Amino acid sequence: MPRQRTGDTRARIQQAALELFAVQGMQQTSLQDIADRLGVTKPALYYHFASREDLLNSLVEPMIADFEAYAEGLRVAAPVSPRELLGSYFDLAYRHRAMIQLAIRDLSVLHELKLADRFIEWRGTLAELLIGPSPSLRDVVRCMVALGGLSDCAVMIEHTPVAELREAAVDAAYDSLGR
């Protein structure tokens, strides 16, 4: 029987952790729980991750890097049409929906990784690109409804074909902007 590659084992550990974190919460999930789920020893997990926090960081880092690159890419490409920005934001949120769901369901994840501040900063970048640097209160509210509603649709609505969901969510977000 061929030996499993380290990257495969690491990915299996991450997937099991994500599933358990989503069901039990991050604080309530131990490395032993993850080892038991995989049928491996706890020291085998330590070979790949020094701690539960290290494991959580490995799950979150790709999302953070993706959001950072996305926000910077939009700044460089500005101006971007509102519909194009909303569509690409939907795609980004949808791609990271499992991690975002975990952060929503277990607020300790947001706190521990200081994700709330990052999400606020990313949203601020998007808002400025959509409504400019000195918007009216009405524009700020419309923008928050558009971005919040769009990301909620991408993350929370299940059992709907993604293309259909994307079209409906982007249309609704665009309409919320009052354009």
C-alpha positions in Angstrom: 0.0 0.0 0.0 1.5 3.4 -1.0 2.3 5.8 1.8 0.1 8.9 2.0 1.9 12.2 1.1 2.3 14.7 3.9 0.3 17.3 2.1 -2.6 14.9 1.8 -2.5 14.2 5.5 -2.3 17.9 6.3 -5.4 18.6 4.1 -7.3 15.7 5.7 -6.5 17.1 9.1 -7.7 20.6 8.0 -10.9 19.2 6.6 -11.7 17.2 9.7 -10.9 20.2 11.9 -13.1 22.5 9.8 -16.0 20.0 10.1 -15.6 19.6 13.8 -15.1 23.3 14.5 -18.3 24.0 12.5 -20.3 21.4 14.6 -18.8 21.7 18.0 -17.2 25.2 17.9 -13.5 25.9 18.0 -13.1 26.2 21.7 -14.9 22.9 22.3 -12.9 20.9 19.7 -9.6 19.5 20.9 -6.8 18.0 18.9 -7.7 14.7 20.4 -11.2 15.1 18.9 -9.6 15.7 15.5 -7.3 12.7 15.9 -10.2 10.5 16.8 -12.2 11.6 13.8 -9.2 10.7 11.5 -8.3 7.5 13.4 -4.7 8.8 14.1 -2.8 9.5 17.2 -2.5 13.0 18.7 1.3 13.0 18.2 0.6 12.5 14.5 -1.4 15.8 14.4 1.5 17.5 16.2 3.8 16.5 13.3 1.7 18.7 11.1 0.4 21.4 13.5 1.9 22.6 16.8 -1.5 23.5 18.3 -5.1 23.9 17.6 -4.5 27.6 17.1 -1.8 26.7 14.5 -4.3 24.5 12.8 -7.0 27.2 12.8 -4.5 29.7 11.4 -3.7 27.3 8.6 -7.4 27.3 7.7 -7.8 31.1 7.9 -4.6 32.2 6.2 -5.6 31.4 2.6 -8.8 33.4 3.1 -7.0 36.3 4.6 -4.4 36.3 1.8 -7.2 36.1 -0.8 -9.2 39.0 0.7 -6.0 41.1 1.0 -5.1 40.4 -2.6 -8.7 41.1 -3.7 -8.9 44.5 -1.9 -5.4 45.5 -3.2 -6.3 44.4 -6.7 -9.5 46.5 -6.7 -7.6 49.6 -5.4 -5.1 49.2 -8.3 -7.8 48.5 -10.9 -10.0 51.4 -9.8 -12.4 52.5 -11.1 -14.3 49.2 -11.2 -17.9 49.1 -12.3 -20.2 48.5 -9.3 -21.8 45.4 -10.9 -18.3 43.9 -11.6 -17.2 44.6 -8.1 -20.3 43.1 -6.5 -19.9 40.0 -8.7 -16.3 39.5 -7.8 -17.1 40.0 -4.1 -19.8 37.4 -4.3 -17.3 35.0 -5.9 -14.7 35.7 -3.1 -17.2 35.2 -0.3 -18.6 32.1 -1.9 -15.1 30.6 -2.3 -14.5 31.0 1.4 -18.0 30.3 2.7 -17.0 27.4 5.0 -14.5 29.5 6.9 -16.9 32.5 7.0 -19.7 30.3 8.3 -17.3 29.0 11.0 -16.4 32.6 12.0 -20.1 33.6 12.1 -21.2 30.5 14.1 -18.2 30.7 16.5 -17.5 34.3 17.3 -14.4 33.3 19.3 -12.8 32.7 15.9 -13.4 36.3 14.9 -12.0 37.5 18.2 -9.0 35.1 18.4 -7.8 35.9 14.9 -8.8 39.5 14.9 -10.8 38.9 11.8 -13.6 41.4 12.6 -11.2 44.3 12.2 -9.9 42.8 8.9 -13.5 42.3 7.5 -14.3 45.9 8.5 -11.2 47.2 6.7 -12.0 45.1 3.6 -15.6 46.3 3.5 -14.4 49.8 3.9 -12.2 49.5 0.8 -15.1 48.1 -1.2 -17.5 50.8 0.1 -15.1 53.6 -0.9 -14.8 52.1 -4.4 -18.6 51.8 -4.7 -19.7 55.1 -3.2 -16.6 57.3 -3.0 -14.7 58.9 -0.1 -17.4 61.3 1.2 -20.7 59.6 0.8 -24.0 60.7 2.2 -25.6 58.7 5.0 -28.1 57.3 2.6 -25.3 56.0 0.3 -23.4 54.5 3.3 -26.6 52.6 4.4 -27.3 51.4 0.9 -23.8 50.3 0.4 -23.8 48.4 3.8 -27.0 46.7 2.8 -25.6 45.8 -0.6 -22.3 44.4 0.7 -23.8 42.7 3.8 -26.7 41.2 1.9 -24.5 40.0 -0.9 -22.0 38.3 1.3 -24.8 36.8 3.5 -26.4 35.3 0.3 -23.0 33.9 -0.8 -22.3 32.3 2.6 -25.7 31.3 4.0 -27.9 30.2 1.1 -27.4 26.6 0.3 -29.0 24.1 -2.1 -29.2 26.7 -4.9 -27.1 26.5 -8.1 -24.2 29.0 -7.6 -24.8 30.8 -10.9 -28.4 31.3 -10.1 -27.6 32.5 -6.6 -24.9 34.8 -7.9 -27.1 36.5 -10.4 -29.9 37.1 -7.9 -27.6 38.3 -5.2 -25.6 40.6 -7.4 -28.8 42.1 -8.9 -30.3 42.7 -5.5 -27.1 44.2 -4.2 -26.8 46.5 -7.2 -30.4 47.5 -6.8 -29.7 48.3 -3.1 -27.2 50.9 -4.2 -30.0 52.8 -5.8 -28.3 53.1 -9.2 
